[in-house]
Amino acid sequence: MNRKKRLEKGIESIEEQIKIHESKLKEAEETGEEELAEYYHKDIARLEKQRKQKEEKFEKQ
């Protein structure tokens, strides 16, 4: 598998994780679990940063 394919799969995987975290974030906010919601906010930001880095590498290929 070439590098471009791996980057593409990595981007898709990160996007799936973001969707999962967003649904868990919504649930945590609805139940009033502020610490958990804060964790998901931070983790989503981290995942978005990773996605952006992989997209930049993908575009350079």
C-alpha positions as a Markdown table, in Angstrom:
| # | Residue | x | y | z |
|---|---|---|---|---|
| 1 | Met | 0.0 | 0.0 | 0.0 |
| 2 | Asn | 1.5 | 3.3 | -1.0 |
| 3 | Arg | 1.8 | 6.4 | 1.3 |
| 4 | Lys | -1.1 | 8.3 | -0.3 |
| 5 | Lys | -3.5 | 5.4 | 0.4 |
| 6 | Arg | -2.3 | 5.1 | 4.0 |
| 7 | Leu | -2.7 | 8.9 | 4.6 |
| 8 | Glu | -6.2 | 8.7 | 3.1 |
| 9 | Lys | -7.2 | 5.8 | 5.4 |
| 10 | Gly | -5.7 | 7.6 | 8.3 |
| 11 | Ile | -7.8 | 10.7 | 7.6 |
| 12 | Glu | -10.9 | 8.6 | 7.3 |
| 13 | Ser | -10.2 | 7.0 | 10.6 |
| 14 | Ile | -9.6 | 10.3 | 12.4 |
| 15 | Glu | -12.9 | 11.6 | 11.0 |
| 16 | Glu | -14.7 | 8.6 | 12.3 |
| 17 | Gln | -13.1 | 9.2 | 15.8 |
| 18 | Ile | -14.2 | 12.8 | 15.7 |
| 19 | Lys | -17.8 | 11.8 | 15.0 |
| 20 | Ile | -17.8 | 9.3 | 17.8 |
| 21 | His | -16.3 | 11.9 | 20.2 |
| 22 | Glu | -18.8 | 14.5 | 19.1 |
| 23 | Ser | -21.7 | 12.2 | 20.0 |
| 24 | Lys | -20.2 | 11.4 | 23.3 |
| 25 | Leu | -19.6 | 15.1 | 23.9 |
| 26 | Lys | -23.2 | 15.9 | 23.3 |
| 27 | Glu | -24.3 | 13.1 | 25.7 |
| 28 | Ala | -21.9 | 14.4 | 28.4 |
| 29 | Glu | -23.2 | 17.9 | 28.0 |
| 30 | Glu | -26.8 | 16.7 | 28.3 |
| 31 | Thr | -26.1 | 14.8 | 31.4 |
| 32 | Gly | -24.2 | 17.7 | 33.0 |
| 33 | Glu | -20.8 | 15.9 | 33.1 |
| 34 | Glu | -18.7 | 19.0 | 32.7 |
| 35 | Glu | -15.3 | 17.4 | 33.2 |
| 36 | Leu | -16.0 | 14.7 | 30.7 |
| 37 | Ala | -17.3 | 17.3 | 28.2 |
| 38 | Glu | -14.1 | 19.3 | 28.6 |
| 39 | Tyr | -12.1 | 16.2 | 27.9 |
| 40 | Tyr | -14.0 | 15.5 | 24.7 |
| 41 | His | -13.5 | 19.2 | 23.6 |
| 42 | Lys | -9.8 | 18.9 | 24.0 |
| 43 | Asp | -9.6 | 15.5 | 22.4 |
| 44 | Ile | -11.7 | 16.6 | 19.4 |
| 45 | Ala | -9.3 | 19.6 | 19.0 |
| 46 | Arg | -6.3 | 17.2 | 19.1 |
| 47 | Leu | -7.9 | 14.9 | 16.5 |
| 48 | Glu | -8.7 | 17.9 | 14.2 |
| 49 | Lys | -5.1 | 19.0 | 14.4 |
| 50 | Gln | -3.9 | 15.5 | 13.4 |
| 51 | Arg | -6.4 | 15.4 | 10.5 |
| 52 | Lys | -5.1 | 18.7 | 9.3 |
| 53 | Gln | -1.5 | 17.5 | 9.4 |
| 54 | Lys | -2.4 | 14.4 | 7.5 |
| 55 | Glu | -4.4 | 16.3 | 4.9 |
| 56 | Glu | -1.4 | 18.6 | 4.3 |
| 57 | Lys | 0.9 | 15.6 | 3.8 |
| 58 | Phe | -1.7 | 14.1 | 1.5 |
| 59 | Glu | -1.9 | 17.2 | -0.6 |
| 60 | Lys | 1.9 | 17.3 | -1.0 |
| 61 | Gln | 1.9 | 13.8 | -2.5 |
